[in-house]
Amino acid sequence: MTDKLIASFGSQENLRKVFSAAAVAAAAAFAVYLPVLGNGFVNFDDGISIYANPYLRAPDAGFIKWAFTYMEMGWIPLTWVSFSIDYMFWELDPTGYHLTNMILHSLNTFLVTLLTGMLMFKATGSLKKQVFVGAALSGVLFGVHPLHVESVAWATERKDVLFAFFYFLSLIAYLLYTSNNTRRKTWYSLSLVLFILSSLSKPMAVSLPILLVILDFYPLERLRKNGTLLRIALLEKLPFYLVSGLVCAVTISSQKAGGFVVSTSYSSLETRLWLATRAVGFYLEKAFLPVDLSPIYPLPMKMNVYSAEYIGSLLVVLTVTLLCLLCYRRRPMLLALWAFFVVTLLPVIGIVQVGAQAAADRYMYVSLLGPILLVSTPLAKLYDRGGLPSKLMLTVVLTVIVWLSTMTVAQIGVWKNTETLRDQIRRVSPDTYVHAPLGQQKAKPRRLSELSVFELTNALADKNLSSSVRAEIYARRGKLLEKQGQSAMAMKSLDEAIDLDPGNYEYLYSRGLFKFRNKELTSAISDFSKAANLNQDDARVFNSLGLALSEAKRYLEAANAYDRAIALDPDQGGLHLNKANACSMAGQNQEALEHYRAAARLDFKPAQNYLRSKKIDW
């Protein structure tokens, strides 16, 4: 790979300069984000994803299977695996999760610098100072821009920094594939594999195949050769298109199943197109003026398409598109960057409306590179000319970088905890409903029996719950986890329920049943006995105690437990049969016969069949 990179920059010395610039940019990004290590988790999906996630544990075969099959929060298996690796080292210490996000963001900054240098070299065909300056400036702006805070400081948004890591690597591998004829299949295959890994981290990666075609247009100029358009744009990218199609299908299916996709009956195509246009204008504004950033930008309650924000966005989109088309022959870079910006945003600008947000800072993690290159490329050219203009430009650029860094540090403070996050939402979007715990607003209340494991887990994040309600949620979650085959986590949930409400016999009974099914007879007998002492009017408890005692070959004690059950429910034939079996095993044959007959007289078929086989009437 080193030889390929040297070839991409002309010499080893040039490669060293670009790597040095990339290292400086990555170090700057890491330094600016150091305050995030003092942040905690926030009650904004961090609970459902990490600290109260009942499935989260060190990676093993069972967890990997769950990660690749669970789709309630979108299909992000590689992101779940990364959380699992964090858990292996840090358990539930938020510092470790934030540190991983910081490292990934710093690596992405490094890759952006390297990628920008390669693109600028392809565009200019030379290695003037502007290539190194432009690459360094792009990397630093990417690394310290406050729009990226949400993706880095929010632990749950691991998927952003992780998918971008593989995304940028895939682009670099593709550029190496197109650079010359040696080992092309290897670089093409590597680009495809990295794209798959990016898609497994976050489905937003599906835009990459179109981006490759944009690169073929400019700066690679592979589409201008006669007879190659179909082969380059379609056939060569076919495996990438297939991966994108599959990921889109799985994602839309999972989002629909989770109830996140808004039906066209509630939001027409015309409405979505207006919202998409507004979103593009919004993102451009935040790219150049990143103030009043918020975790939530809610959809408008009423949409006035004649208002300044809609008409202004439409005029900006039309004007930029027209200018790019008019300058297409002389400045193809403008059209390429505009296409890059729009294409990378397409999955999230609202044409397919998912959720109730109109926009989100995290959606700009990759797309921001378009505006950054639009700024850094001409500034690098200006700096290359030297003289007073370049010195003034350098002063302005350093001032802007310091300003952006200061804004980023302030925005990191917004994500310090749930309270600071809530305060920012109320300040920026006062009409947003945040009186309930973040991430827990529901369209209508539902009974616990109707909630999924993850919904129950999310409910546990509410610090205002009483201990009895919290215990009930843990108990319900434990039963669901057992049904899903998650034995260890089911037991942990049931233990939590009993710790919170030790006087609730139902929880002890549920745990006893769980232990009995798992052949933990001593513990099961203990739980059933405690439950029976707490409530001596439930025949189920005494019957289960008798079954556990019988399984432990303590037949006389089992018979006594069945007596208590029969006294409470004498018309239950199964109880008489259980008593008969225990007496028979204890050698009390006459008493056993009495209860076999009692069960048969209650029309209990197994008892009747047994007596018939022995030719005994009842």
C-alpha positions in Angstrom: 0.0 0.0 0.0 2.9 2.4 0.8 4.2 2.1 -2.8 0.8 2.9 -4.1 0.5 6.0 -1.9 4.0 7.2 -2.9 2.9 6.9 -6.5 -0.2 8.9 -5.7 1.9 11.8 -4.4 4.9 11.5 -6.7 7.6 10.8 -4.1 8.2 9.5 -0.6 9.0 13.1 0.6 5.6 14.3 -0.6 3.9 11.4 1.1 5.7 12.2 4.3 4.5 15.9 4.1 0.9 14.8 3.6 1.1 12.3 6.4 2.6 15.0 8.7 -0.2 17.3 7.8 -2.7 14.5 8.5 -1.1 13.8 11.9 -1.2 17.5 12.9 -4.9 17.7 11.9 -5.8 14.5 13.8 -3.9 15.7 16.9 -5.7 19.0 16.8 -9.1 17.2 16.6 -8.1 15.0 19.5 -7.0 17.9 21.6 -10.2 19.9 21.0 -12.4 17.0 22.0 -10.5 16.1 25.2 -13.3 17.7 27.4 -15.7 15.0 26.2 -13.9 12.5 28.5 -15.6 14.3 31.4 -19.0 13.7 30.0 -21.4 11.0 31.2 -24.1 9.1 29.4 -27.3 11.0 28.5 -30.8 9.7 28.6 -31.2 10.1 24.9 -30.8 6.6 23.6 -27.6 6.0 25.6 -29.7 3.8 28.0 -31.3 1.7 25.3 -28.0 1.4 23.4 -25.5 1.0 26.2 -25.9 1.5 30.0 -29.3 -0.2 30.3 -29.0 -2.5 27.2 -29.8 -6.0 28.5 -28.0 -7.6 25.6 -24.7 -5.7 25.9 -21.8 -7.9 27.0 -18.4 -8.9 25.9 -18.5 -10.3 22.4 -19.3 -14.0 22.1 -21.2 -16.1 19.5 -24.6 -15.4 21.1 -24.0 -11.6 21.1 -22.7 -11.6 17.5 -25.9 -13.5 16.4 -28.0 -10.9 18.2 -26.1 -8.0 16.7 -26.6 -9.2 13.2 -30.3 -10.0 13.6 -31.6 -7.2 15.8 -33.2 -4.4 13.8 -35.4 -2.5 16.1 -33.0 0.5 16.1 -31.9 0.0 12.5 -29.5 -2.6 11.1 -26.1 -1.6 12.6 -24.4 -4.9 13.6 -20.8 -3.6 13.5 -21.7 -0.7 15.7 -23.2 -3.1 18.3 -20.0 -5.2 18.1 -17.9 -2.1 18.8 -20.0 -1.3 21.9 -19.4 -4.9 23.0 -15.7 -4.5 22.6 -15.9 -1.3 24.7 -17.9 -3.2 27.3 -15.2 -5.9 27.5 -12.6 -3.2 28.6 -14.7 -0.6 30.3 -18.0 -2.2 31.3 -20.3 0.8 31.7 -17.8 3.5 32.3 -18.8 6.3 29.8 -15.2 7.5 29.6 -14.2 4.5 27.6 -17.0 4.9 25.1 -16.3 8.5 24.6 -12.6 7.8 24.2 -13.3 5.3 21.4 -15.5 7.9 19.6 -12.6 10.4 20.0 -10.1 8.1 18.6 -12.3 7.2 15.6 -13.0 10.9 14.9 -9.2 11.6 15.0 -8.5 8.7 12.6 -11.3 10.1 10.3 -9.6 13.5 10.4 -6.3 11.8 9.4 -8.1 10.0 6.5 -9.9 13.1 5.4 -6.5 15.0 5.1 -5.0 12.1 3.2 -8.1 11.7 0.9 -8.2 15.5 0.2 -4.5 15.5 -0.7 -5.0 12.6 -3.1 -8.1 14.4 -4.7 -6.2 17.7 -5.0 -3.3 16.0 -6.6 -5.6 14.2 -9.1 -7.3 17.6 -9.9 -4.1 19.6 -10.3 -1.7 17.0 -11.6 1.1 18.7 -9.6 2.3 18.8 -6.1 2.5 22.5 -5.5 2.3 23.9 -1.9 -1.5 24.3 -2.4 -2.0 20.5 -2.3 -0.4 20.2 1.2 -2.0 23.4 2.5 -5.4 22.5 1.1 -5.2 19.0 2.6 -4.1 20.2 6.0 -6.8 22.9 6.1 -9.5 20.5 5.1 -8.4 18.1 7.8 -8.3 20.7 10.5 -11.7 22.2 9.6 -13.2 18.7 9.5 -11.6 17.8 12.9 -12.7 20.9 14.9 -16.0 21.8 13.3 -18.8 22.0 15.9 -21.3 20.2 13.6 -19.4 17.0 14.4 -19.9 17.3 18.2 -23.1 15.3 18.2 -21.4 12.4 16.4 -18.5 12.3 18.8 -19.8 13.5 22.2 -23.0 11.4 22.0 -21.9 7.8 22.8 -24.8 6.3 21.0 -23.7 7.9 17.7 -20.7 5.6 17.5 -22.3 4.5 14.2 -21.4 7.9 12.6 -17.7 7.9 13.3 -17.4 4.1 12.6 -19.2 4.1 9.3 -17.2 7.2 8.2 -14.0 5.5 9.1 -14.7 2.6 6.6 -16.3 5.0 4.2 -13.2 7.2 3.8 -10.9 4.1 3.6 -13.1 2.7 0.8 -12.8 5.9 -1.1 -9.0 5.9 -0.7 -8.8 2.2 -1.8 -10.9 3.2 -4.9 -8.5 6.0 -5.8 -5.6 3.6 -5.5 -7.5 1.2 -7.7 -7.9 3.8 -10.4 -4.3 5.2 -10.2 -2.6 2.5 -12.3 -2.9 -1.0 -13.6 -1.0 -3.0 -10.9 -3.0 -5.0 -8.4 -6.2 -3.3 -9.5 -8.4 -6.3 -8.5 -7.0 -6.2 -5.0 -7.7 -2.5 -4.5 -11.2 -2.9 -6.0 -12.0 -5.8 -3.7 -10.7 -3.9 -0.7 -12.8 -0.9 -1.6 -15.9 -3.1 -1.8 -15.2 -4.9 1.5 -14.6 -1.6 3.3 -17.9 -0.3 1.8 -19.7 -3.4 3.2 -18.1 -2.8 6.6 -19.3 0.9 6.4 -22.8 -0.2 5.6 -22.8 -2.6 8.5 -21.9 0.3 10.8 -24.6 2.6 9.5 -26.9 2.3 6.5 -26.2 6.0 5.5 -23.1 4.5 3.7 -25.4 3.5 0.8 -24.5 6.8 -1.0 -21.0 5.6 -1.7 -21.5 4.0 -5.1 -22.9 7.3 -6.5 -20.0 9.1 -4.9 -17.6 6.8 -6.8 -19.3 7.8 -10.1 -18.9 11.5 -9.1 -15.2 10.9 -8.5 -15.1 9.2 -12.0 -16.5 12.5 -13.4 -14.1 14.7 -11.4 -11.3 14.7 -10.6 -10.6 11.3 -12.1 -12.2 12.2 -15.5 -12.8 8.6 -16.3 -16.3 9.3 -17.7 -15.0 11.5 -20.5 -13.4 8.7 -22.4 -15.6 7.5 -25.3 -17.4 4.2 -24.8 -16.7 3.9 -21.1 -19.7 5.6 -19.6 -21.8 2.5 -19.3 -18.9 0.3 -18.1 -17.5 2.8 -15.6 -20.8 4.2 -14.2 -22.8 1.0 -14.2 -21.1 -2.3 -14.8 -18.0 -1.6 -12.7 -20.1 -0.4 -9.8 -22.6 -3.2 -10.0 -21.4 -5.1 -6.8 -21.6 -1.7 -4.9 -25.1 -1.1 -6.2 -26.2 -4.5 -5.1 -24.9 -4.0 -1.6 -26.6 -0.6 -1.4 -29.9 -2.1 -2.6 -29.8 -4.8 0.0 -28.9 -2.5 2.8 -31.7 -0.1 1.8 -34.2 -2.9 1.7 -33.2 -4.2 5.1 -33.2 -0.7 6.6 -36.5 0.4 5.3 -38.1 -2.9 6.4 -36.6 -2.6 9.9 -37.7 1.1 10.2 -41.2 0.3 9.1 -41.4 -2.6 11.6 -40.2 -0.2 14.3 -42.9 2.3 13.3 -40.3 5.0 12.5 -41.2 5.6 8.8 -43.9 8.2 8.4 -46.6 7.1 6.0 -47.4 9.2 2.8 -50.9 9.5 4.1 -49.5 11.8 6.8 -46.9 13.5 4.7 -47.3 13.8 1.0 -44.5 13.7 -1.6 -44.9 17.4 -2.2 -44.5 18.1 1.5 -41.4 15.9 1.7 -39.8 17.7 -1.2 -40.3 21.0 0.4 -38.9 19.7 3.7 -35.9 18.2 1.8 -35.2 21.6 0.1 -35.4 23.3 3.4 -33.1 20.8 5.0 -30.4 21.4 2.3 -30.6 25.1 3.0 -30.5 24.5 6.7 -27.4 22.3 6.4 -25.6 24.8 4.3 -26.3 27.5 6.8 -25.0 25.4 9.7 -21.9 24.5 7.8 -20.9 28.1 7.4 -22.5 29.5 10.6 -22.7 26.7 13.2 -24.5 28.5 16.0 -27.6 27.5 18.0 -26.9 23.8 17.4 -29.4 21.5 19.0 -29.9 17.7 19.5 -33.4 18.1 18.2 -34.7 20.1 15.2 -38.4 19.1 15.2 -40.6 19.0 12.2 -42.8 22.1 11.9 -46.3 21.8 13.3 -47.5 23.9 10.4 -45.6 24.3 7.1 -45.8 27.6 5.3 -43.9 27.1 2.0 -44.1 30.9 1.3 -42.1 31.7 4.4 -38.5 33.0 4.2 -36.9 29.7 5.3 -38.6 27.7 2.5 -38.4 30.2 -0.3 -34.8 31.1 0.7 -33.8 27.5 0.7 -35.4 26.9 -2.7 -33.6 30.0 -4.1 -30.2 28.8 -2.7 -30.6 25.3 -4.1 -31.7 26.5 -7.5 -29.0 29.2 -7.7 -26.1 26.9 -6.6 -27.3 24.2 -9.0 -27.6 26.7 -11.9 -24.1 28.2 -11.2 -22.6 24.7 -11.1 -24.1 23.7 -14.4 -23.0 27.0 -16.1 -19.5 26.6 -14.8 -19.5 22.9 -15.6 -16.8 23.0 -18.4 -14.5 25.6 -16.7 -15.0 24.6 -13.1 -16.2 20.9 -12.9 -15.1 20.8 -9.3 -18.1 23.0 -8.3 -20.6 20.5 -9.8 -18.7 17.6 -8.3 -18.7 19.1 -4.8 -22.4 20.1 -5.0 -23.3 16.6 -6.2 -21.2 15.1 -3.3 -23.0 17.3 -0.7 -26.5 16.5 -2.0 -26.0 12.8 -2.6 -24.5 12.1 0.8 -27.5 13.8 2.4 -30.1 12.1 0.2 -30.8 9.2 2.7 -31.6 11.6 5.5 -33.1 14.9 4.1 -36.7 13.7 4.5 -37.8 12.2 1.2 -38.2 9.0 3.1 -39.3 10.5 6.4 -38.0 8.6 9.4 -38.8 9.9 12.9 -40.1 13.3 13.9 -36.9 15.3 13.3 -36.5 17.8 10.4 -32.7 17.7 10.5 -29.8 16.5 12.7 -26.2 17.6 13.1 -25.0 14.0 12.9 -26.3 13.7 9.3 -23.6 16.2 8.2 -20.6 14.0 9.5 -19.5 13.0 5.9 -21.5 15.6 3.9 -19.6 18.5 5.6 -16.6 17.6 3.5 -18.2 19.2 0.5 -18.4 22.7 1.9 -15.0 22.3 3.5 -13.4 21.5 0.1 -15.2 24.3 -1.5 -13.5 26.7 1.0 -10.1 25.1 1.4 -9.3 24.6 -2.3 -9.4 28.3 -3.3 -7.8 29.4 -0.1 -4.9 26.9 -0.7 -4.4 28.4 -4.2 -4.3 31.9 -2.7 -1.8 30.9 -0.1 0.4 29.3 -2.8 0.8 32.7 -4.5 2.5 34.2 -1.5 2.7 37.9 -0.6 0.4 39.9 1.5 -2.9 38.2 0.4 -1.6 34.9 1.6 -0.6 36.3 5.0 -3.9 37.9 5.5 -5.6 34.7 4.4 -3.6 32.8 7.0 -4.5 35.2 9.7 -8.2 34.9 8.9 -8.1 31.1 8.6 -6.3 30.7 12.0 -8.9 33.0 13.6 -11.7 30.9 12.1 -10.1 27.7 13.3 -9.8 29.1 16.9 -13.4 30.3 16.7 -14.7 26.9 15.5 -12.6 25.1 18.2 -14.1 27.3 20.9 -17.6 26.6 19.6 -16.9 22.9 19.6 -15.7 22.9 23.2 -18.8 24.8 24.2 -21.0 22.3 22.3 -19.3 19.4 24.0 -20.5 20.9 27.3 -24.1 20.6 26.0 -23.7 16.8 25.9 -22.2 16.6 29.4 -25.4 15.1 30.9 -29.2 14.9 30.4 -29.9 18.2 32.1 -27.5 20.2 30.0 -28.9 18.5 26.9 -32.5 19.3 27.9 -31.6 22.9 28.6 -30.1 23.4 25.1 -33.1 21.9 23.5 -35.4 24.3 25.4 -33.2 27.2 24.5 -32.9 26.5 20.8 -36.3 24.8 20.2 -38.6 26.0 23.0 -41.6 24.3 21.4 -40.0 20.9 21.6 -41.6 18.6 24.2 -38.9 17.5 26.6 -40.7 17.4 29.9 -40.6 13.6 29.8 -37.2 11.9 29.9 -35.4 12.4 26.6 -36.0 9.5 24.2 -39.1 8.4 26.0 -41.8 10.5 24.5 -44.6 8.1 23.4 -47.6 8.7 21.2 -49.8 7.2 23.8 -49.2 5.2 27.0 -49.2 1.5 26.8 -49.3 -1.3 29.4 -46.0 -3.0 30.3 -47.3 -6.3 28.8 -47.3 -4.5 25.4 -43.7 -3.2 25.6 -40.7 -4.8 24.0 -37.4 -5.5 25.8 -35.8 -2.3 24.5 -38.9 -0.2 25.4 -38.8 -1.6 28.9 -35.1 -0.9 29.1 -35.6 2.7 27.9 -38.4 3.1 30.6 -35.9 2.1 33.3 -33.8 5.2 32.5 -36.5 7.4 34.1 -35.0 8.3 37.5 -38.5 9.3 38.8 -39.9 5.8 38.8 -40.9 4.4 42.1 -39.1 1.2 43.3 -42.2 -0.9 42.9 -42.8 0.2 39.2 -39.1 -0.2 38.5 -39.3 -3.7 39.9 -42.3 -4.5 37.8 -40.4 -3.4 34.7 -37.4 -5.6 35.6 -39.6 -8.6 36.2 -41.5 -8.1 32.9 -38.2 -7.7 31.1 -36.8 -10.8 32.7 -39.7 -12.9 31.4 -39.3 -11.6 27.9 -35.5 -12.2 27.9 -36.1 -15.8 29.0 -38.5 -16.3 26.1 -35.8 -15.0 23.8 -33.2 -17.5 25.2 -31.2 -14.8 27.0 -30.9 -16.8 30.3 -28.2 -14.9 32.0 -29.7 -11.5 31.3 -33.2 -12.8 32.3 -31.9 -13.9 35.6 -30.1 -10.6 36.2 -33.4 -8.7 35.5 -35.4 -11.0 37.9 -32.7 -10.5 40.6 -33.0 -6.7 40.2 -36.8 -7.0 40.6 -36.5 -9.0 43.8 -33.8 -6.7 45.2 -36.1 -3.7 44.7 -39.3 -5.4 46.0 -38.3 -8.5 48.1 -41.8 -8.9 49.5 -43.4 -9.5 46.1 -44.1 -13.2 45.9 -44.8 -13.1 42.2 -41.2 -12.1 41.4 -39.9 -14.9 43.6 -42.3 -17.4 42.0 -41.1 -16.2 38.5 -37.5 -16.6 39.4 -38.2 -20.0 40.9 -39.8 -21.2 37.7 -36.8 -19.9 35.7 -34.4 -21.8 38.0 -36.6 -24.9 37.9 -36.5 -24.9 34.1 -32.7 -24.5 34.3 -32.4 -27.5 36.7 -31.2 -25.3 39.6 -33.4 -27.3 42.0 -32.0 -26.0 45.3 -32.4 -22.4 44.4 -35.8 -23.0 42.8 -37.1 -24.8 46.0 -35.8 -21.8 48.1 -37.6 -19.3 45.9 -40.9 -21.3 45.8 -40.7 -21.7 49.6 -40.2 -17.9 50.1 -43.1 -17.2 47.8 -45.3 -19.7 49.6 -44.5 -18.0 52.9 -45.4 -14.6 51.5 -48.7 -15.8 50.0 -50.3 -19.0 51.3 -53.3 -18.7 49.1 -51.9 -19.5 45.6 -52.1 -23.2 44.6 -49.6 -22.6 41.7 -46.8 -21.8 44.2 -47.3 -25.0 46.2 -47.7 -27.1 43.1 -44.4 -25.8 41.7 -42.7 -26.3 45.0 -44.0 -29.9 45.0 -42.6 -30.4 41.4 -39.2 -29.1 42.4 -39.1 -31.3 45.5 -40.1 -34.3 43.5 -37.4 -33.6 40.9 -34.9 -33.4 43.9 -36.3 -36.9 45.0 -37.7 -35.3 48.3 -41.0 -37.1 47.8 -42.6 -36.9 51.2 -41.9 -33.1 51.3 -43.4 -32.9 47.8 -46.5 -34.7 48.9 -47.0 -32.2 51.7 -46.7 -29.3 49.3 -49.3 -30.9 47.0 -51.6 -31.3 50.0 -51.4 -27.5 50.5 -52.2 -27.0 46.8 -55.1 -29.4 46.8 -56.6 -27.7 49.8 -56.6 -24.5 47.9 -57.9 -26.0 44.6 -59.4 -29.4 45.2 -61.1 -29.7 41.8 -57.8 -29.5 39.9 -57.1 -33.1 38.6 -53.4 -32.4 37.8 -52.7 -31.6 41.5 -54.1 -35.0 42.6 -52.0 -36.7 39.9 -48.9 -35.0 41.1 -49.7 -36.0 44.7 -50.3 -39.6 43.6 -46.9 -39.7 41.8 -45.1 -38.4 44.8 -46.8 -40.8 47.2 -46.0 -43.7 44.8 -42.3 -42.8 44.7 -42.3 -42.5 48.5 -43.8 -46.0 48.8 -47.2 -44.8 50.0 -49.1 -46.9 47.5 -52.6 -46.8 49.1 -52.6 -43.0 49.4 -51.2 -42.8 45.8 -54.1 -44.9 44.6 -56.7 -42.6 46.3 -55.3 -39.6 44.5 -55.1 -41.4 41.1 -58.8 -42.2 41.5 -59.6 -38.6 42.6 -57.9 -37.3 39.5 -59.7 -39.7 37.3 -63.1 -38.8 38.8 -62.3 -35.2 37.9 -62.0 -36.4 34.3 -58.2 -35.9 34.2 -57.3 -38.1 31.2 -53.7 -39.0 32.2 -55.0 -40.5 35.5 -57.8 -42.4 33.7 -55.3 -43.8 31.2 -53.0 -44.9 34.0 -55.7 -46.7 35.9 -57.0 -48.4 32.8 -53.5 -49.7 32.1 -53.6 -51.2 35.6 -57.2 -52.4 35.2 -58.3 -50.5 38.2 -61.6 -48.7 38.3 -62.2 -45.3 39.8 
